[in-house]
């Protein structure tokens, strides 16, 4: 069996005309550095892309997860790109670079990462989903639908290869030290939903078939907890394996037909629909959004990436996008009112507290009655 590690490491190191899109010169720089890494045998193959203003490095190698050489490669690429971005005065250059020096891997340093080590099957199809303007918990609902909802994934009912269900590894991302729980579906489904419905705290980290086969991996990095203040949204990535004892790719993609509501959007302070878009439409404009997700499909063959296919370019998702924009119009009419704007407790790391603090000293214990004039 060929053992391959898939690493998706991303960072916002600057964009054009605001928080919109990664400029071509950063994409080219990343491709050049990763080509050199292939020649040096640090990685086997790669694909460079973007999700809105996030630079996405998709890499395969045989070094396992959290490998220092692979993470150093991503870190150095982001650092060099941020420096070039500053020279060209692009917006928010180096935004996600939160550490002065590399510490062995990118975790806790700003960039986000999802990794999965697999024994390659006879055929190895998988999808990579990359979101912009939202938080790690944005993938909770579609992941649940893929691996636990028979109304989405028919194979849970009719395929004996995964009829017994899956195990969900859930992380409490509010804890300073990573904290995880293992929950089995379908028998612990209600307990799982009690957790992952709180998308701002409990995030699905990995999913395994009952026999231990890894099926999904998600980035769970929280930028504001690293920086101690709001600097940008977390913009998660997810790696999903499909077929041959796992959900079919069509079942995986079906999970994104509902443009469900997520937090993020403008200034990381608003609720909006997660809209699946083609790569060509991966640029956030309206109110810095709406939040969106791209999906690329690959095959892996002895560590080589074949593809990608742009899943959401399909017209089958046009109606989903239409529903998303109807939700956008409805929510934007709320302006600064909840539920479009997040609850103030969810905005403790944004700029809102500094505004509210100005009002605190003006409160009194007695009701105020203005004097008549």
C-alpha positions as CSV (number, residue, x, y, z in Angstrom):
1,X,0.0,0.0,0.0
2,X,1.2,3.5,-0.8
3,X,0.9,5.9,2.1
4,X,0.3,9.5,1.2
5,X,-0.2,12.6,3.3
6,X,-2.4,15.4,2.0
7,X,-1.6,18.8,3.5
8,X,-3.7,21.9,2.8
9,X,-2.2,25.0,4.4
10,X,-3.6,28.4,3.9
11,X,-3.1,32.0,4.9
12,X,-4.4,35.5,4.1
13,X,-1.1,37.4,3.3
14,X,-2.7,40.2,1.3
15,X,-5.2,40.9,-1.5
16,X,-6.2,43.3,-4.2
17,X,-8.5,46.3,-3.6
18,X,-9.5,45.2,-0.1
19,X,-10.4,41.7,1.2
20,X,-11.3,40.5,-2.3
21,X,-8.8,38.2,-4.1
22,X,-5.2,37.0,-4.0
23,X,-3.2,38.8,-6.7
24,X,-1.6,36.7,-9.5
25,X,1.9,37.5,-8.5
26,X,1.4,35.8,-5.1
27,X,0.0,32.7,-6.8
28,X,3.0,32.6,-9.1
29,X,5.4,33.0,-6.3
30,X,3.8,30.1,-4.4
31,X,3.9,27.9,-7.5
32,X,7.6,28.7,-8.0
33,X,8.5,27.8,-4.4
34,X,6.4,24.6,-4.4
35,X,8.0,23.5,-7.7
36,X,11.4,23.9,-6.1
37,X,10.2,21.9,-3.2
38,X,9.2,19.0,-5.5
39,X,12.7,19.1,-7.0
40,X,14.2,18.9,-3.5
41,X,11.8,16.0,-2.7
42,X,10.2,17.9,0.2
43,X,6.8,17.3,-1.4
44,X,5.6,15.0,-4.2
45,X,3.1,17.2,-5.9
46,X,1.1,20.4,-5.3
47,X,-1.7,22.7,-6.5
48,X,-1.8,26.4,-5.7
49,X,-5.1,28.2,-5.7
50,X,-7.1,30.8,-3.7
51,X,-10.4,31.1,-1.9
52,X,-11.2,34.8,-2.0
53,X,-8.3,36.5,-0.3
54,X,-6.7,33.3,1.1
55,X,-3.7,31.7,-0.6
56,X,-4.2,27.9,-0.6
57,X,-1.3,25.5,-0.8
58,X,-2.4,21.9,-1.5
59,X,0.5,19.5,-1.2
60,X,1.1,15.7,-1.2
61,X,4.1,14.0,0.4
62,X,5.2,10.9,2.3
63,X,6.4,12.6,5.5
64,X,3.3,12.4,7.7
65,X,1.2,15.1,9.4
66,X,2.8,18.1,11.2
67,X,6.0,17.5,9.3
68,X,8.5,20.3,10.0
69,X,9.9,20.4,6.5
70,X,6.5,20.7,4.9
71,X,5.2,23.3,7.3
72,X,8.5,25.2,7.0
73,X,7.9,25.3,3.2
74,X,4.4,26.8,3.7
75,X,5.6,29.2,6.3
76,X,8.5,30.5,4.2
77,X,6.2,30.8,1.2
78,X,3.8,32.9,3.2
79,X,6.6,35.1,4.7
80,X,8.1,35.8,1.3
81,X,4.7,36.5,-0.2
82,X,3.8,38.9,2.7
83,X,7.1,40.8,2.1
84,X,6.4,41.1,-1.6
85,X,2.9,42.2,-0.8
86,X,4.1,44.9,1.5
87,X,6.5,46.2,-1.2
88,X,3.6,46.4,-3.7
89,X,1.3,47.9,-1.0
90,X,-1.5,45.4,-1.4
91,X,-4.2,45.4,1.2
92,X,-3.6,43.6,4.6
93,X,-0.2,42.2,3.5
94,X,0.9,39.5,6.0
95,X,-2.4,39.6,7.9
96,X,-2.3,36.0,9.1
97,X,1.4,35.9,10.0
98,X,1.1,36.2,13.8
99,X,4.5,35.0,14.9
100,X,8.0,36.4,14.4
101,X,9.7,33.0,14.0
102,X,8.7,29.5,12.8
103,X,8.2,27.0,15.7
104,X,8.1,23.7,13.9
105,X,4.7,23.8,12.3
106,X,2.2,26.5,11.5
107,X,-0.3,25.7,14.2
108,X,-0.8,28.6,16.6
109,X,1.1,30.9,14.2
110,X,-1.7,32.2,12.1
111,X,-2.0,30.1,8.9
112,X,-4.7,27.3,8.9
113,X,-4.0,23.7,8.1
114,X,-5.9,20.5,7.5
115,X,-3.9,17.2,7.0
116,X,-4.8,13.6,6.3
117,X,-2.5,10.5,6.0
118,X,-4.0,7.7,3.9
119,X,-3.2,4.3,2.5
120,X,-4.1,4.8,-1.1
121,X,-6.9,2.6,-2.3
122,X,-7.3,1.2,-5.8
123,X,-8.9,4.5,-6.7
124,X,-8.6,7.6,-4.4
125,X,-11.0,10.4,-5.2
126,X,-11.3,13.2,-2.8
127,X,-12.5,16.8,-2.5
128,X,-11.0,19.9,-0.9
129,X,-13.3,22.6,0.3
130,X,-12.0,26.1,1.0
131,X,-14.1,28.8,2.6
132,X,-13.7,32.5,2.9
133,X,-15.2,35.1,5.3
134,X,-16.3,32.6,7.9
135,X,-15.2,30.4,10.9
136,X,-14.1,26.7,11.3
137,X,-17.5,25.7,12.5
138,X,-19.0,26.6,9.1
139,X,-18.3,23.1,7.9
140,X,-20.1,21.4,10.9
141,X,-23.5,21.2,9.1
142,X,-22.3,20.0,5.7
143,X,-20.0,17.4,7.4
144,X,-22.8,16.1,9.5
145,X,-25.0,15.8,6.4
146,X,-22.3,13.9,4.5
147,X,-21.5,11.4,7.2
148,X,-24.6,11.1,9.4
149,X,-27.7,12.3,7.5
150,X,-29.4,9.6,5.4
151,X,-31.6,12.2,3.8
152,X,-28.3,13.5,2.2
153,X,-26.2,10.4,2.0
154,X,-28.3,7.4,0.8
155,X,-25.3,5.1,1.4
156,X,-25.8,5.3,5.1
157,X,-29.0,3.2,4.5
158,X,-28.2,1.1,1.5
159,X,-24.4,0.6,1.4
160,X,-23.2,-2.1,3.8
161,X,-19.7,-0.8,3.7
162,X,-20.5,2.1,5.9
163,X,-24.0,1.3,7.2
164,X,-22.6,1.2,10.7
165,X,-21.8,4.9,10.6
166,X,-18.8,7.1,11.4
167,X,-16.9,8.5,14.4
168,X,-16.6,12.2,14.7
169,X,-13.7,13.8,16.5
170,X,-14.9,17.2,17.8
171,X,-12.7,19.9,19.2
172,X,-13.6,22.5,21.8
173,X,-11.9,25.5,20.1
174,X,-12.5,27.8,23.1
175,X,-10.0,25.9,25.2
176,X,-6.5,27.3,25.3
177,X,-5.1,23.8,25.2
178,X,-6.7,21.6,22.4
179,X,-9.5,19.4,23.8
180,X,-11.3,16.7,21.9
181,X,-14.1,14.2,22.2
182,X,-14.9,11.1,20.1
183,X,-18.6,10.6,19.3
184,X,-20.1,7.7,17.3
185,X,-23.0,8.1,14.9
186,X,-25.8,7.1,14.7
187,X,-26.0,6.0,18.4
188,X,-24.6,9.3,19.8
189,X,-26.2,11.5,17.1
190,X,-28.2,13.7,19.5
191,X,-25.2,14.3,21.8
192,X,-23.1,15.2,18.7
193,X,-25.7,17.6,17.5
194,X,-25.8,19.2,20.9
195,X,-22.2,20.1,20.5
196,X,-21.7,20.9,16.8
197,X,-24.8,23.0,16.7
198,X,-22.7,25.5,18.6
199,X,-20.5,26.3,15.7
200,X,-18.5,29.0,17.4
201,X,-17.2,26.6,20.1
202,X,-17.3,23.0,18.9
203,X,-15.8,22.1,15.6
204,X,-15.5,18.8,13.8
205,X,-11.8,18.1,13.4
206,X,-11.7,14.6,11.8
207,X,-14.1,11.9,10.8
208,X,-13.3,8.2,10.7
209,X,-15.2,5.1,9.4
210,X,-15.8,2.5,12.1
211,X,-12.8,0.4,11.1
212,X,-10.5,3.4,11.5
213,X,-10.3,4.6,7.9
214,X,-9.9,8.4,8.0
215,X,-12.6,10.1,5.9
216,X,-12.4,13.9,6.6
217,X,-10.0,16.5,8.1
218,X,-10.7,20.1,8.9
219,X,-8.7,23.1,9.9
220,X,-9.8,24.5,13.3
221,X,-7.4,27.4,13.8
222,X,-8.9,30.5,15.6
223,X,-7.0,33.6,14.7
224,X,-8.4,35.9,17.4
225,X,-7.5,33.4,20.1
226,X,-3.9,33.4,18.8
227,X,-3.7,37.2,18.4
228,X,-5.9,38.2,21.3
229,X,-7.9,40.5,19.0
230,X,-9.9,40.4,15.8
231,X,-7.6,40.5,12.7
232,X,-9.6,38.5,10.2
233,X,-11.8,35.4,9.9
234,X,-10.5,31.9,10.2
235,X,-11.6,30.7,6.7
236,X,-11.4,26.9,7.1
237,X,-10.4,24.2,4.7
238,X,-11.6,20.6,4.7
239,X,-10.3,17.4,3.0
240,X,-12.9,14.8,2.2
241,X,-12.4,11.3,0.8
242,X,-15.1,9.7,-1.3
243,X,-16.4,6.4,-2.7
244,X,-15.4,2.8,-2.0
245,X,-16.9,2.5,1.4
246,X,-17.3,6.2,1.9
247,X,-20.0,8.6,0.7
248,X,-20.1,9.1,-3.0
249,X,-18.9,12.4,-4.3
250,X,-22.4,13.3,-5.3
251,X,-23.5,12.7,-1.7
252,X,-20.6,14.9,-0.5
253,X,-21.6,17.7,-2.8
254,X,-25.3,17.4,-1.9
255,X,-24.4,18.6,1.6
256,X,-23.7,22.1,0.1
257,X,-27.0,22.5,-1.6
258,X,-28.4,24.4,1.4
259,X,-26.6,27.8,1.7
260,X,-26.7,27.6,5.5
261,X,-26.1,30.6,7.7
262,X,-22.6,31.1,9.2
263,X,-20.8,33.8,11.1
264,X,-18.2,36.0,9.6
265,X,-18.8,38.2,6.5
266,X,-18.2,42.0,7.0
267,X,-15.6,42.6,9.8
268,X,-16.2,39.1,11.0
269,X,-19.3,40.5,12.7
270,X,-22.3,39.3,10.7
271,X,-24.4,36.2,9.9
272,X,-24.7,35.3,6.2
273,X,-25.3,32.3,3.9
274,X,-22.3,30.1,2.9
275,X,-22.6,30.3,-0.9
276,X,-20.9,27.6,-3.1
277,X,-19.2,29.2,-6.0
278,X,-16.8,28.3,-8.9
279,X,-13.2,29.3,-8.6
280,X,-13.7,32.1,-11.1
281,X,-16.3,33.6,-8.7
282,X,-14.1,33.3,-5.6
283,X,-13.9,36.9,-4.9
284,X,-15.8,38.6,-2.0
285,X,-17.3,41.9,-3.0
286,X,-20.8,42.5,-1.6
287,X,-20.4,43.7,2.0
288,X,-17.1,41.8,1.8
289,X,-18.9,38.7,0.9
290,X,-21.2,36.9,1.1
291,X,-19.3,34.0,2.8
292,X,-18.5,31.5,0.1
293,X,-16.9,28.1,-0.4
294,X,-15.1,26.6,-3.4
295,X,-14.8,22.8,-4.0
296,X,-12.0,21.2,-6.0
297,X,-11.9,17.5,-6.9
298,X,-8.8,15.4,-7.3
299,X,-7.6,11.9,-7.8
300,X,-4.4,10.7,-6.0
301,X,-2.1,8.3,-7.7
302,X,1.1,7.3,-5.9
303,X,1.1,10.8,-4.4
304,X,0.5,12.5,-7.7
305,X,-2.5,14.9,-7.9
306,X,-4.8,14.4,-10.9
307,X,-7.1,17.3,-11.6
308,X,-8.7,19.4,-10.3
309,X,-12.3,19.6,-11.3
310,X,-14.2,22.7,-10.2
311,X,-17.3,21.1,-8.6
312,X,-19.4,24.2,-7.9
313,X,-19.0,25.5,-11.5
314,X,-21.9,23.2,-12.3
315,X,-25.2,24.9,-13.2
316,X,-26.8,22.4,-10.7
317,X,-25.8,24.8,-8.0
318,X,-27.3,27.9,-9.6
319,X,-30.5,27.5,-7.5
320,X,-28.4,27.2,-4.4
321,X,-26.7,30.5,-5.2
322,X,-30.0,32.1,-5.9
323,X,-31.3,31.1,-2.5
324,X,-28.1,32.4,-1.0
325,X,-28.5,35.8,-2.6
326,X,-32.2,36.0,-1.5
327,X,-31.0,35.4,2.1
328,X,-28.3,38.1,1.6
329,X,-30.9,40.6,0.6
330,X,-33.1,39.7,3.6
331,X,-30.3,39.8,6.1
332,X,-28.7,43.1,4.8
333,X,-32.0,44.9,5.4
334,X,-31.4,44.3,9.2
335,X,-28.4,46.6,9.0
336,X,-26.7,46.7,12.5
337,X,-29.5,44.7,14.2
338,X,-29.3,41.1,15.4
339,X,-29.6,38.5,14.1
340,X,-27.7,39.8,11.1
341,X,-25.1,41.4,13.3
342,X,-23.6,38.8,15.8
343,X,-24.4,38.9,19.5
344,X,-22.0,41.2,21.4
345,X,-20.7,38.2,23.3
346,X,-19.6,36.7,20.0
347,X,-17.9,40.0,19.1
348,X,-15.6,40.3,22.1
349,X,-12.5,40.2,19.9
350,X,-13.8,42.6,17.3
351,X,-13.8,46.4,17.3
352,X,-17.2,46.6,18.9
353,X,-16.1,46.5,22.6
354,X,-14.1,49.7,22.2
355,X,-17.3,51.4,20.9
356,X,-19.5,50.0,23.7
357,X,-17.0,51.0,26.4
358,X,-17.6,54.6,25.6
359,X,-21.3,54.2,26.6
360,X,-20.7,52.2,29.8
361,X,-19.9,55.3,32.0
362,X,-23.1,57.0,30.9
363,X,-25.4,54.4,32.5
364,X,-27.0,55.2,35.9
365,X,-29.1,53.1,38.3
366,X,-32.0,55.6,38.2
367,X,-34.3,56.0,35.2
368,X,-33.5,59.2,33.4
369,X,-36.3,61.7,32.7
370,X,-35.2,64.5,30.4
371,X,-36.0,68.0,31.7
372,X,-38.8,69.9,30.0
373,X,-37.8,72.9,28.1
